[in-house]
Amino acid sequence: MLRQTPILIATLGSEPQVVTAGLDLLRAEGIGIERVEVVHTTAPGTPIEDALVRLKAAAADYTKPSISFNFFALEENGKPFADTESRAAGEAVLRLIYQRIAHAKSSGETVHLLIAGGRKTMSIYGMVAAQMLFDEEDRLWHLYSAGDFLTSKRLHPQPGDAVQLAPIPVVRWGELSPAWLSLRNIADPWAALEAIRRLQLERRREDMHNFLMGTLTPAERQVVEMLVTTGWSDREIAAHLHLSPRTVEQHLRAAYSKAAVHWEMDSVNRTQLVALLQLYFGTKLGENPHDNPA
């Protein structure tokens, strides 16, 4: 099995020591980071610019082995963002972090994503990108610091400093369905999210279809479909299907019980059954124009 090279992707705010401390702590754990990619906003005369200057100078501290630092500014159509407090900037954050992770994965690298620096927007979208693209070996990190290290502004932790990395659990979407691993082939995260939405709808509809066609009897299915598509009472359904109200009630009770088993719920009532199946019948009705009389 080929060795996967670990890479650190870090968001940067006004405190460059967040990146260097995170890198130092990872190396202390025996994780041989060979490259660091820094995602940042930029604007002349801001604390971010000062942080970039200090962090670029700190790259010279890492020798034997040397670690390369690469910097990626948030921008749209060549125009940099000075902050992330806008919808366009937020979209740019997700797009950039997503693309950097996807590039690392396509290169066979293990990703360590540190989201302690910068605005909350960066952290939130960083978590989303991790959920979309991470493998089992990848890690998401936060950094806690206090005391002298926090106030000193020094770039590298010293023995006794109150600074530590904290792993953030990630529910990887690829674990839920191998098909989601194909998202890495989609360059834009927003297009990938739309693909996920479609896949989720397809899976949900397939699950409903399996319940209706594989679990219910034809008689139960007929009553359930009438309930979901009309919202009628037992008596109204019975009159329409030429059944007794008691027969309709018995079919629905059986459907409630079977639905609870199928979806692993403690119990299912009338309202919940309608909610569970509305999407299926709504899509079915929309597929045939004759099902929707003008």
C-alpha angles and dihedrals in degrees: 000000000000117000112248114224112228117232129190118219111187136180115225130214128164094302112075091182088075089070098041094044091050091049092048092050093049091051090049087057090056096257105143102214109189100176136032124201116195122201113201149154118238139205130151116261096013129122087251090063090050090049091051092051092051093045094049089050090049091059086079089064091070111081135139090061103019119220121212119224122207124186126210119190122206109245145149121215090346094309113118123224117235091197141005097235097113136071093246092051092048091052089049090053093055092043094051098044091044092051093048092051092045090050091050092049092048087053092053095250130145111235126222107186116196112194100174096105129075132012125338087253089069092050094048096048090042089058091049092051090049091052091050100047113016125118124208091268095053121096137206117209142191124191126224120196136167143156123025096353092055095048098037094061089213114156101224127051118241126210109286096023115140098237128120143159119243120200115228115214114240125200099210114213089212088067091060094052130003087214089072090066086076087072088087087072090061110085098200118062093210090057088047091052090052089050089052091051091052091047091050091051091049092050092047092049091048089051091051091048091052091051095048098042101031105034109031125067116240090256093050091046092053092053093044093051090050091050095048097043098043108022088221125160122254090259093052092048091048092052092049094048095038092242133127118261088240091057091051090049091051092050091050093047089053090049092050091052094047092046091053090054094044095051095034095240127148090237141340125217132191096274093046093050091053090049092049094053105031093095092054097051093038090056091043092053091048092053095064119048089201089064090063108056115202 
